[in-house]
């Protein structure tokens, strides 16, 4: 619209025309420009609408329409891990219901710092029984792979044993002492004197007395 008046009059073909004709010409130019801009906006909206509503899931989903919102897809590794957690949770429930996992069944609130005594059966020969008493210095929680690390002193030698938490070979479990602690593990006992790791004899007192009498 920066055209001079002489140029506008020349375009109209009438150099000596009145100002009314110039105004009419400008009005027509404005109408043409508005119609062009409106048409461009409509075309742009149509193209955006087609891109937005076009569904690539056709023919299983409507070709045109709002695309449904699906949850975020996980990677195959994460899907496999979540599936294994469900399977392991079911296995733990079956072990507890069938009384095959006696350690969590007898001591459900097992924590670091507890002194426990376990009766463990030899898998190759169930007639062989071994008792182990120790303090829980580490508790690993990994579903069916959970384990407990016990520490005790035998004949002035520090002994540690890692026992599966849901092992079916643990027939009995007893809680002897409990010392609450805020620490996640007690590995610092490995650098302390042995008397701090001592938890008493491995076997129950009645069995220990019988052994001593037999030796005499």
HELIX and SHEET records of a PDB file:
HELIX    1   1 UNK A    5  UNK A   12  1                                   8    
HELIX    2   2 UNK A   19  UNK A   53  1                                  35    
HELIX    3   3 UNK A   76  UNK A   97  1                                  22    
HELIX    4   4 UNK A  102  UNK A  106  1                                   5    
HELIX    5   5 UNK A  143  UNK A  145  5                                   3    
HELIX    6   6 UNK A  187  UNK A  191  5                                   5    
HELIX    7   7 UNK A  194  UNK A  196  5                                   3    
HELIX    8   8 UNK A  205  UNK A  215  1                                  11    
SHEET    1   A 5 UNK A 157  UNK A 164  0                                        
SHEET    2   A 5 UNK A 147  UNK A 154 -1                                        
SHEET    3   A 5 UNK A 129  UNK A 140 -1                                        
SHEET    4   A 5 UNK A 115  UNK A 121 -1                                        
SHEET    5   A 5 UNK A 170  UNK A 177 -1                                        
END                                                                             
